[in-house]
Amino acid sequence: MLAIHILGDILLIRKLPHPMPDPSLPLPSPDAQAASRELSGRIAARIEAAGGWLPFVDFMDMALHLPGLGYYAGGSLKFGAEGDFVTAPELTPLFGQTLARQVAEILAVPSAPTFLEVGAGSGKLAADMLLALEGLDALPDRFCILELSGELRARQQATIAAAAPHLAGRVTWLDELPERFSGCVVANELLDALPTHAVAWRDGEGMMERGVVLSGEGFAWAERPATGALATAMAALPALAPYESEINLATRAWVAEWGRRIECGALLLIDYGLPRHELYHPMRNRGTLRCHYRQRAHENPFWWPGLSDITSHVDFTAVAEAGFDAGLEVLGYTTQASFLINCGIGELLAARQQTGGEQVLRANGAVQVLLAPGEMGELFKVIALGRGIDAPLAGFARGDRSHAL
């Protein structure tokens, strides 16, 4: 594959190995291939209209969110063991039940009566949270879901109606962020899928933004000098050439918007990522961009666009800075394992074990995945940002790593 660097009117072309995915990746169905070809045609037209070069952030946005064809908007997204990836709520309802304990604590603040999940996926977490909050006698005045995908919204409605039919009528779906908000916002595995800028530091060339061009193979990486806010963000990072990575300006803007809108309450953000000094470590010089297809990870976002999820690690230092600059306080930052243990997942698992049977074995295995350092326990982090929350949050009572941000 060719990597093309655009410097003024000069094209610098560098030969690079084609980032082919694992050859064991299953071949998509003919219908899926047809949808991907249509999406690729739309992306190709966008590249041509842009003069032959498209920032990767725009490619990722189309591949994930183009109405009717993108990964999150075209029907290819699958959850669970038979899908492309497994999220914590799909593993066990204990995740939602444990999270509900922290949410209930925030909702108990008199001026914070609303719950809002952003990007609710299959609706499994929302259903588990509804039932758990009911059991805690902590159902909020309003239970809302912000979901832009019509297909996912329909899936969420069906999931909640099946799991909690008596509570389904309490749920309201939103099309945009509320102008003012008081309560608790939860986003589980949302930030990693926000479209990100791909960047590189090159010897002799400086700071480059990576983008996409058309080639005989379909799409290829191309680079040009970074400018504007992206160049400013790159200059603040401890990366030394040669180095490739990602900078998610959308995450910073998203958190800042919540800082403007939250009057009293907290954001609970759960995702995989690292503080800045770890994320941009010299040993991580190829970045964290990953694609997920049928329980397999690969590194080629140009392989059948629209059929793989595309993600990158979250810079939790940037999240904290964006919140702080918008007037929010960092209420806690820790690993998923510490957060869940602090919120009592061990007690909930012990209560489940009293029932016996195969379900106990499944619950034990799921909790092991949620807590184990080699699984989700260390890789996933939880950060809370808020305003008007005076009491310490239970989820960060032990193992708070806010000092590491």
BELWOVEN-V185977 format. One record per pair of residues at least 4 apart in sequence whose C-alpha atoms are under 7 Angstrom apart, sorted by the first residue. I is the first residue (numbers start at 1). J is the second residue. Records with the same first field share a line. If there is no record, write none. Layout:
# BELWOVEN-V185977
I: J / J
This chain:
# BELWOVEN-V185977
1: 15 / 16 / 17 / 18 / 220
2: 13 / 14 / 15 / 16 / 220
3: 13 / 14 / 15 / 16 / 220 / 221 / 222
4: 11 / 12 / 13 / 14 / 221 / 222 / 223
5: 11 / 12 / 13 / 222 / 223 / 224
6: 10 / 11 / 12 / 223 / 224
7: 11 / 224
19: 299 / 300
20: 300
21: 298 / 299 / 300
22: 298
28: 32 / 33
29: 33
30: 34
31: 35
32: 36
33: 37 / 304
34: 38
35: 39 / 69
36: 40 / 304 / 305 / 306 / 307
37: 41
38: 42
39: 43 / 69 / 305 / 306
40: 44 / 305
41: 45
42: 46
43: 47 / 59
44: 48 / 214
45: 49
46: 50
47: 51 / 52 / 53 / 54 / 213
48: 52
50: 54
52: 213
53: 211 / 212 / 213
54: 58 / 59 / 211 / 212 / 213
55: 59 / 210 / 211 / 212
56: 60 / 197 / 198 / 210 / 211 / 212
57: 61 / 195 / 196 / 197
58: 62
59: 63
60: 64 / 195
61: 65 / 195
62: 66 / 70
63: 70 / 71 / 305 / 306
64: 70 / 71 / 72 / 306
65: 70 / 71 / 72 / 73
66: 70 / 73
67: 73 / 74
68: 73 / 74
69: 73 / 74 / 306
70: 74 / 306
71: 76 / 77 / 306 / 307 / 308 / 309
72: 77 / 149
73: 149 / 151
75: 151
76: 307
78: 83 / 84
79: 83 / 84 / 85 / 86
80: 85 / 86 / 90
81: 86
83: 294 / 295
84: 292 / 293 / 294 / 295
85: 292 / 294 / 295
86: 90
87: 91
88: 92 / 95 / 370
89: 93 / 95 / 96 / 124 / 125
90: 124
91: 366
92: 363 / 366
93: 97 / 128
94: 98 / 345
95: 99
96: 100 / 125 / 128 / 129
97: 101 / 128 / 129 / 132
98: 340 / 343 / 344 / 345
99: 103
100: 104 / 129 / 132 / 133
101: 105 / 343
102: 106 / 343 / 394 / 395
103: 107 / 184
104: 108 / 133 / 138
106: 184 / 265
107: 112 / 113 / 140 / 183 / 184
111: 182 / 264
112: 182 / 183 / 264 / 265
113: 140 / 141 / 142 / 182 / 183
114: 140 / 141 / 142 / 143 / 182 / 183 / 184
115: 140 / 142 / 143 / 144 / 183 / 184 / 185
116: 143 / 144 / 145 / 184 / 185 / 186
117: 144 / 145 / 146 / 185 / 186 / 187
118: 145 / 146 / 147 / 186 / 187
119: 146 / 147 / 187 / 190
120: 126 / 145 / 147
121: 152
122: 152 / 155 / 156
123: 127 / 155 / 156 / 159 / 160
124: 128 / 159
125: 129
126: 130
127: 131 / 160 / 163 / 164
128: 132
129: 133
130: 134
131: 135 / 164
132: 136
133: 137 / 138 / 139
134: 138 / 139
143: 170 / 171 / 172
144: 171 / 172 / 173 / 174
145: 172 / 173 / 174
146: 173 / 174 / 175 / 176
147: 153 / 173 / 174 / 175
148: 175
149: 153
150: 154
151: 155
152: 156
153: 157
154: 158
155: 159
156: 160
157: 161
158: 162
159: 163
160: 164 / 165 / 168
161: 165 / 168
164: 168
179: 261
180: 261 / 262 / 263
181: 261 / 262 / 263
182: 262 / 263 / 264 / 265
183: 264 / 265 / 266
184: 265 / 266 / 267
185: 266 / 267 / 268
186: 267 / 268 / 269
187: 268 / 269 / 270
188: 269 / 270 / 271
189: 270 / 271
190: 194
191: 251 / 271 / 314
192: 271 / 311 / 312 / 313 / 314
193: 310 / 311 / 312
194: 250 / 251
195: 250
196: 246 / 247 / 248 / 249
197: 246 / 247 / 248
198: 209 / 210 / 245 / 246 / 247
199: 208 / 209 / 210 / 244 / 245 / 246
200: 207 / 208 / 209 / 210 / 243 / 244 / 245
201: 206 / 207 / 208 / 240 / 241 / 242 / 243 / 244
202: 206 / 207 / 241 / 242 / 243
203: 241 / 242
207: 225 / 226
208: 223 / 224 / 225 / 226
209: 223 / 224 / 225 / 226
210: 221 / 222 / 223 / 224
211: 221 / 222 / 223
212: 219 / 220 / 221 / 222
213: 219 / 220 / 221 / 222
214: 218 / 219 / 220
215: 219 / 220
219: 302
226: 230 / 231
227: 231
228: 232
229: 233
230: 234
231: 235
232: 236
233: 237
238: 280
239: 243 / 280 / 282
243: 285 / 286
244: 285 / 286 / 287
245: 285 / 286 / 287 / 288
246: 287
249: 253
250: 254
251: 255
252: 256 / 318 / 319 / 322
253: 257
254: 258
255: 259 / 319 / 322 / 323
256: 260 / 322 / 323 / 326
257: 261
258: 262
259: 323 / 326 / 327 / 328
260: 326
263: 387
264: 387 / 388
265: 386 / 387 / 388 / 389
266: 384 / 385 / 386 / 387
267: 384 / 385 / 386
268: 382 / 383 / 384 / 385
269: 382 / 383 / 384
270: 380 / 381 / 382 / 383
271: 380 / 381 / 382
272: 313 / 314 / 379 / 380 / 381
273: 313 / 314 / 315 / 316 / 379 / 380 / 381
274: 278 / 279 / 314 / 315 / 316
275: 279 / 315 / 316 / 317 / 404 / 405
276: 280 / 315 / 316 / 317
277: 281
279: 315
280: 284
288: 312 / 313
289: 299 / 311 / 312
290: 297 / 298 / 299 / 310 / 311 / 312
291: 297 / 298 / 299 / 300 / 301 / 308 / 309 / 310 / 311
292: 296 / 297 / 298 / 308 / 309 / 310
293: 297 / 308 / 309
301: 305 / 310
315: 319
316: 320 / 405
317: 321 / 405
318: 322
319: 323
320: 324 / 330
321: 325
322: 326
323: 327 / 328 / 385
324: 328 / 329
328: 385 / 386 / 387
329: 385 / 386 / 387
330: 384 / 385 / 386
331: 384 / 385 / 386
332: 383 / 384 / 396 / 400 / 402
333: 382 / 383 / 384 / 396 / 400 / 401 / 402
334: 338 / 339 / 381 / 382 / 383 / 396 / 399 / 400 / 401
335: 339 / 377 / 378 / 380 / 381 / 382
336: 340 / 377 / 378 / 380 / 381 / 382
337: 341 / 370 / 371 / 377 / 378
338: 342 / 399
339: 343 / 395 / 396
340: 344 / 345 / 395
341: 345 / 346
342: 394 / 395 / 396 / 397 / 398
343: 394 / 395
344: 348
345: 349
346: 350
347: 351
348: 352
349: 353
350: 354
352: 360
353: 360
356: 360
358: 362
359: 363
360: 364
361: 365
362: 366
363: 367
364: 368
365: 369
366: 370
367: 371
368: 372
369: 375 / 376
370: 375 / 376 / 377
371: 376 / 377
372: 376 / 377
373: 377 / 378
374: 378
376: 380
393: 397
396: 400
